[in-house]
Amino acid sequence: MRRLYKSFKNWLYLPDGASNEIFNLLLFGILALSSIVAVVSFTRTLGIFLALIK
């Protein structure tokens, strides 16, 4: 998880430092949760479409 967070910070060019760490972790958490919600929503929608086709 730590490597994922470090690569996330490097990918978005987020600043280092103790004062920015809370903001970075909050942004990482929000984006992680929203990606989980997006995957679940896509899977449910795909399941509905496949059920309609079948």
Secondary structure by P-SEA (a helix, b strand, c coil): caaaaaaaaaaacccccccaaaaaaaaaaaaaaaaaaaaaaaaaaaaaaaaaac
